């Protein structure tokens, strides 16, 4: 694995992939790399305008790429259901689902269904999407579901008494909870794949510290010039670029030595940057009872369930 790069990815001819948040940052780089290796890529983007720009950039670089754009707003379960219905109507199988889109450290906002925005977008939207595409994933030959978490999962704790922060909202702790939820979701999804006798894999990853637009949304919403400046300096001097940040995602999605439940991140100092390697997530992310509890809570909150037990 040492020194692995995106250029080492295998041919993906015949692979159908979905990448959420594919219009910018890690999602765009992942989608572009997959398309460049021959995968049929569905760009799942909240903004149709930015999605079309991303589509054009990929087609300009990879003239023979097969790429399509579909609108998906993970903060609205109606949008998630419509997206999944469209994909299921048009495609019999999905080989690769990359749950990448996310928001970070926002001032208190709520989704269309009233969930705290970070939990609702980063976890509940992706939970609902995965479940509603489950039959297409199981119909594929050894599908993979790759969910992008964060180093911030280490500060995450599940607020079972108040997961949607009706009281005492703290933006960074809310972000940590949503990223912990990504890992618990992966743990339980893999258990369910195995219980069903499926060869599908659920894998998690994190980008380390990557230079993307993700860091700027919260400070802009708060109108904080200071926080925007701090993020700009950090991105310039500490972060790796978005393409390098996408490497753990792409390794998790395509490498042969991946097993269900793996957690992939950069191998450098403090896992901030470097080439992909296997990591051990925090103890609270390896709690199988918490993973099962979160799955049940997610089904209850979203109203989306699966027969895959």
RODO-2510 file (C-alpha; in nm, 4 decimals, decimal comma):
residues 309
     n   res          X          Y          Z
     1     x     0,0000     0,0000     0,0000
     2     x     0,2917     0,2347     0,0669
     3     x     0,3017     0,5137    -0,1896
     4     x    -0,0346     0,4228    -0,3434
     5     x    -0,1810     0,7007    -0,5553
     6     x    -0,4885     0,7604    -0,7658
     7     x    -0,2812     0,6684    -1,0701
     8     x    -0,2644     0,3115    -0,9332
     9     x    -0,6397     0,2583    -0,9608
    10     x    -0,7452    -0,0387    -1,1758
    11     x    -0,9658    -0,0243    -1,4821
    12     x    -1,3294     0,0328    -1,3840
    13     x    -1,4923    -0,0466    -1,7158
    14     x    -1,8503    -0,1581    -1,6547
    15     x    -1,8653    -0,0227    -1,2990
    16     x    -2,1629     0,2012    -1,2206
    17     x    -2,0846     0,4485    -0,9433
    18     x    -2,2735     0,7198    -0,7569
    19     x    -2,0823     1,0016    -0,5881
    20     x    -2,2740     1,2420    -0,3650
    21     x    -2,1456     1,5973    -0,3456
    22     x    -1,9648     1,5457    -0,6755
    23     x    -1,9621     1,9076    -0,7899
    24     x    -1,6585     2,0180    -0,5872
    25     x    -1,3758     1,9168    -0,3561
    26     x    -1,3191     1,5523    -0,2748
    27     x    -1,6425     1,4441    -0,4407
    28     x    -1,5455     1,6051    -0,7691
    29     x    -1,1950     1,4609    -0,7616
    30     x    -1,3299     1,1149    -0,6825
    31     x    -1,5897     1,1318    -0,9587
    32     x    -1,3350     1,2573    -1,2102
    33     x    -1,0876     0,9821    -1,1223
    34     x    -1,3538     0,7107    -1,1452
    35     x    -1,4701     0,8401    -1,4821
    36     x    -1,1109     0,8516    -1,6030
    37     x    -1,0780     0,4794    -1,5257
    38     x    -1,3879     0,3966    -1,7266
    39     x    -1,6621     0,3869    -1,4634
    40     x    -2,0124     0,5046    -1,5462
    41     x    -2,0485     0,7837    -1,2898
    42     x    -2,3629     0,9484    -1,1585
    43     x    -2,2909     1,2929    -1,0163
    44     x    -2,5343     1,3442    -0,7294
    45     x    -2,5354     1,7196    -0,6646
    46     x    -2,7574     1,9572    -0,4704
    47     x    -2,6954     2,2448    -0,7123
    48     x    -2,7817     2,1695    -1,0735
    49     x    -2,5781     2,4679    -1,1915
    50     x    -2,2605     2,3603    -1,0131
    51     x    -2,3294     2,0024    -1,1107
    52     x    -2,3404     2,0952    -1,4780
    53     x    -2,0122     2,2802    -1,4406
    54     x    -1,8545     1,9703    -1,2845
    55     x    -1,9971     1,7494    -1,5583
    56     x    -1,8494     1,9747    -1,8265
    57     x    -1,5073     1,9738    -1,6594
    58     x    -1,5005     1,5942    -1,6410
    59     x    -1,6131     1,5521    -2,0008
    60     x    -1,3542     1,8039    -2,1148
    61     x    -1,0756     1,6086    -1,9453
    62     x    -1,2092     1,2611    -2,0282
    63     x    -1,3792     1,2793    -2,3662
    64     x    -1,4898     0,9157    -2,3559
    65     x    -1,6269     0,9299    -2,0021
    66     x    -1,9821     0,8179    -1,9310
    67     x    -2,1117     1,0652    -1,6748
    68     x    -2,4615     1,1778    -1,5856
    69     x    -2,5929     1,4437    -1,3508
    70     x    -2,8820     1,3962    -1,1095
    71     x    -3,0083     1,6411    -0,8518
    72     x    -2,9868     1,5302    -0,4873
    73     x    -3,0404     1,7365    -0,1739
    74     x    -2,9488     1,5176     0,1221
    75     x    -3,1086     1,7639     0,3629
    76     x    -3,4526     1,6820     0,2186
    77     x    -3,5771     1,3228     0,2376
    78     x    -3,8218     1,3908    -0,0459
    79     x    -3,5261     1,4737    -0,2706
    80     x    -3,3450     1,1601    -0,1543
    81     x    -3,6496     0,9461    -0,2343
    82     x    -3,6913     1,1050    -0,5786
    83     x    -3,3234     1,0537    -0,6591
    84     x    -3,3313     0,6898    -0,5508
    85     x    -3,6502     0,6258    -0,7460
    86     x    -3,4943     0,7696    -1,0617
    87     x    -3,1779     0,5640    -1,0241
    88     x    -3,3734     0,2459    -0,9560
    89     x    -3,5918     0,3099    -1,2598
    90     x    -3,2962     0,3555    -1,4946
    91     x    -3,0277     0,1240    -1,3547
    92     x    -3,0607    -0,2429    -1,2526
    93     x    -2,7431    -0,2447    -1,0436
    94     x    -2,5194    -0,0054    -0,8528
    95     x    -2,1621    -0,1255    -0,8023
    96     x    -2,0296     0,1646    -0,6002
    97     x    -2,2001     0,4210    -0,3783
    98     x    -1,9755     0,6912    -0,2358
    99     x    -2,1516     0,8777     0,0447
   100     x    -1,9322     1,1850     0,0345
   101     x    -2,1441     1,5016     0,0551
   102     x    -2,1459     1,6846     0,3835
   103     x    -2,1515     2,0051     0,5824
   104     x    -1,9234     2,1084     0,8676
   105     x    -1,9514     2,3208     1,1812
   106     x    -2,2570     2,5186     1,0744
   107     x    -2,4489     2,7568     1,2946
   108     x    -2,7736     2,5883     1,3947
   109     x    -2,9734     2,5000     1,0850
   110     x    -3,2413     2,2400     1,0249
   111     x    -3,3243     2,0158     0,7334
   112     x    -3,6571     2,0082     0,5507
   113     x    -3,7766     1,7462     0,7999
   114     x    -3,6476     1,9386     1,1033
   115     x    -3,3311     1,7410     1,1781
   116     x    -3,0160     1,9192     1,2913
   117     x    -2,8483     1,9978     0,9599
   118     x    -2,5185     1,8173     1,0150
   119     x    -2,6710     1,4929     1,1411
   120     x    -2,9483     1,5215     0,8836
   121     x    -2,7204     1,5776     0,5851
   122     x    -2,4061     1,3871     0,6778
   123     x    -2,5757     1,0797     0,8194
   124     x    -2,9552     1,0568     0,7914
   125     x    -2,9667     1,1603     0,4252
   126     x    -2,6999     0,9064     0,3348
   127     x    -2,8669     0,6384     0,5470
   128     x    -3,1943     0,6930     0,3605
   129     x    -3,0187     0,6981     0,0240
   130     x    -2,8309     0,3738     0,0891
   131     x    -3,1368     0,1905     0,2149
   132     x    -3,3486     0,3023    -0,0801
   133     x    -3,0802     0,1788    -0,3215
   134     x    -3,0243    -0,1450    -0,1306
   135     x    -3,1806    -0,3762    -0,3872
   136     x    -2,9636    -0,2300    -0,6629
   137     x    -2,6513    -0,2691    -0,4493
   138     x    -2,7341    -0,6284    -0,3620
   139     x    -2,8026    -0,7042    -0,7285
   140     x    -2,4469    -0,6029    -0,8195
   141     x    -2,1459    -0,8307    -0,8031
   142     x    -1,9767    -0,7396    -0,4740
   143     x    -2,0866    -0,3761    -0,4484
   144     x    -1,9149    -0,1292    -0,2175
   145     x    -2,0639     0,1470    -0,0075
   146     x    -1,7940     0,3964     0,0895
   147     x    -1,8896     0,6560     0,3486
   148     x    -1,6644     0,9554     0,4107
   149     x    -1,6172     1,0323     0,7790
   150     x    -1,3625     1,2609     0,9453
   151     x    -1,0947     1,2745     1,2112
   152     x    -1,3585     1,4727     1,4003
   153     x    -1,5395     1,1461     1,4761
   154     x    -1,2920     1,1114     1,7639
   155     x    -1,4621     1,3955     1,9501
   156     x    -1,8059     1,2659     1,8585
   157     x    -2,0550     1,1257     2,1065
   158     x    -2,4056     1,0096     2,0219
   159     x    -2,6619     1,2242     2,2007
   160     x    -2,9253     0,9550     2,2301
   161     x    -3,1397     1,1804     2,4491
   162     x    -3,1225     1,4708     2,2007
   163     x    -2,9632     1,3734     1,8685
   164     x    -3,1071     1,6740     1,6869
   165     x    -2,9791     1,9291     1,9358
   166     x    -3,3041     2,0781     2,0555
   167     x    -3,1032     2,2078     2,3511
   168     x    -2,7524     2,3488     2,3981
   169     x    -2,6327     2,3401     2,0379
   170     x    -2,2546     2,3293     1,9834
   171     x    -2,1555     2,3228     1,6172
   172     x    -1,8294     2,1287     1,6450
   173     x    -1,9730     1,8650     1,8764
   174     x    -2,2681     1,8316     1,6397
   175     x    -2,0235     1,7791     1,3537
   176     x    -1,8362     1,5191     1,5560
   177     x    -2,1595     1,3337     1,6273
   178     x    -2,2475     1,3252     1,2565
   179     x    -1,9051     1,1891     1,1633
   180     x    -1,9208     0,9276     1,4375
   181     x    -2,2606     0,8336     1,2974
   182     x    -2,0970     0,7728     0,9576
   183     x    -1,8700     0,5112     1,1133
   184     x    -2,1402     0,3455     1,3208
   185     x    -2,3567     0,3297     1,0085
   186     x    -2,0739     0,1570     0,8205
   187     x    -2,0247    -0,0913     1,1037
   188     x    -2,3910    -0,1908     1,1122
   189     x    -2,4292    -0,1944     0,7341
   190     x    -2,1398    -0,4384     0,7069
   191     x    -2,2939    -0,6588     0,9751
   192     x    -2,6186    -0,6664     0,7791
   193     x    -2,4426    -0,7446     0,4512
   194     x    -2,2688    -1,0394     0,6179
   195     x    -2,5868    -1,1615     0,7874
   196     x    -2,7579    -1,1637     0,4483
   197     x    -2,4741    -1,3630     0,2936
   198     x    -2,3928    -1,0775     0,0566
   199     x    -2,0479    -1,0094    -0,0831
   200     x    -2,1115    -0,6357    -0,0669
   201     x    -1,8724    -0,4295     0,1457
   202     x    -1,9337    -0,1284     0,3665
   203     x    -1,6174     0,0779     0,4099
   204     x    -1,5402     0,4133     0,5727
   205     x    -1,2641     0,6623     0,5095
   206     x    -1,1523     1,0139     0,5893
   207     x    -0,9477     1,2659     0,3877
   208     x    -0,7270     1,3993     0,6643
   209     x    -0,7127     1,7749     0,6238
   210     x    -0,7925     1,8642     0,2635
   211     x    -0,8187     2,2025     0,0960
   212     x    -1,1865     2,2245    -0,0041
   213     x    -1,4769     2,4663     0,0258
   214     x    -1,6187     2,2669     0,3174
   215     x    -1,4323     2,4709     0,5766
   216     x    -1,5695     2,8047     0,4588
   217     x    -1,9446     2,7487     0,4628
   218     x    -1,9894     2,7793     0,8386
   219     x    -1,7798     3,0976     0,8765
   220     x    -1,9631     3,2564     0,5830
   221     x    -2,3006     3,1765     0,7342
   222     x    -2,1830     3,3333     1,0593
   223     x    -2,0360     3,6326     0,8767
   224     x    -1,6990     3,5768     1,0448
   225     x    -1,4127     3,7232     0,8410
   226     x    -1,1648     3,6058     1,1063
   227     x    -1,2731     3,2420     1,0830
   228     x    -1,2613     3,2589     0,7040
   229     x    -0,9057     3,3959     0,7210
   230     x    -0,7983     3,1222     0,9648
   231     x    -0,9432     2,8539     0,7366
   232     x    -0,7685     3,0073     0,4362
   233     x    -0,4310     3,0064     0,6129
   234     x    -0,4788     2,6483     0,7363
   235     x    -0,5744     2,5306     0,3880
   236     x    -0,2747     2,7036     0,2354
   237     x    -0,0070     2,5849     0,4784
   238     x    -0,1348     2,2642     0,6408
   239     x    -0,3871     2,0935     0,4167
   240     x    -0,3211     1,8665     0,1231
   241     x    -0,5038     1,9434    -0,1997
   242     x    -0,8452     1,7992    -0,2806
   243     x    -0,7067     1,5368    -0,5176
   244     x    -0,4794     1,3972    -0,2474
   245     x    -0,7696     1,4220    -0,0037
   246     x    -0,9756     1,2026    -0,2369
   247     x    -0,7148     0,9248    -0,2372
   248     x    -0,8451     0,7452     0,0768
   249     x    -1,1960     0,7484    -0,0717
   250     x    -1,0724     0,6023    -0,3991
   251     x    -0,8563     0,3445    -0,2242
   252     x    -1,1556     0,2358    -0,0181
   253     x    -1,3622     0,2186    -0,3361
   254     x    -1,1241     0,0257    -0,5605
   255     x    -0,8331    -0,1454    -0,3820
   256     x    -0,8205    -0,5249    -0,3671
   257     x    -0,7130    -0,5514    -0,0031
   258     x    -1,0229    -0,3791     0,1344
   259     x    -1,2428    -0,5702     0,3766
   260     x    -1,5840    -0,4814     0,5112
   261     x    -1,5691    -0,2356     0,7988
   262     x    -1,2248    -0,1014     0,7066
   263     x    -1,1393     0,2608     0,7829
   264     x    -0,8974     0,4263     0,5413
   265     x    -0,7119     0,7546     0,5906
   266     x    -0,3779     0,9275     0,5190
   267     x    -0,0628     0,7715     0,6651
   268     x     0,1181     1,0948     0,7559
   269     x     0,1635     1,2884     1,0803
   270     x    -0,1599     1,2852     1,2832
   271     x    -0,3331     1,1354     0,9771
   272     x    -0,3634     1,4863     0,8343
   273     x    -0,2030     1,4086     0,4997
   274     x    -0,0235     1,1319     0,3168
   275     x    -0,1062     0,8209     0,1183
   276     x    -0,3942     0,5851     0,2059
   277     x    -0,3572     0,3373     0,4880
   278     x    -0,5787     0,1302     0,7168
   279     x    -0,6630     0,3037     1,0437
   280     x    -0,8323     0,2050     1,3668
   281     x    -1,1233     0,4376     1,4432
   282     x    -1,1954     0,5648     1,7923
   283     x    -1,3367     0,3200     2,0453
   284     x    -1,6857     0,4711     2,0330
   285     x    -1,6937     0,4069     1,6565
   286     x    -1,6392     0,0332     1,7148
   287     x    -1,9369    -0,0148     1,9475
   288     x    -2,1613    -0,2719     1,7787
   289     x    -2,4546    -0,2097     2,0144
   290     x    -2,4385     0,1642     1,9440
   291     x    -2,4246     0,0909     1,5703
   292     x    -2,7405    -0,1212     1,5896
   293     x    -2,9112     0,1418     1,8038
   294     x    -2,8230     0,4170     1,5562
   295     x    -2,9592     0,2109     1,2665
   296     x    -3,2916     0,1673     1,4452
   297     x    -3,3027     0,5366     1,5368
   298     x    -3,2251     0,6348     1,1774
   299     x    -3,5061     0,4146     1,0478
   300     x    -3,7437     0,5690     1,3005
   301     x    -3,6462     0,9287     1,2228
   302     x    -3,6459     0,8951     0,8448
   303     x    -3,9275     0,6455     0,8054
   304     x    -3,6982     0,4467     0,5733
   305     x    -3,6366     0,0809     0,6598
   306     x    -3,4947    -0,2283     0,4933
   307     x    -3,5542    -0,6014     0,5103
   308     x    -3,1770    -0,6465     0,5269
   309     x    -3,1365    -0,7581     0,8886
***
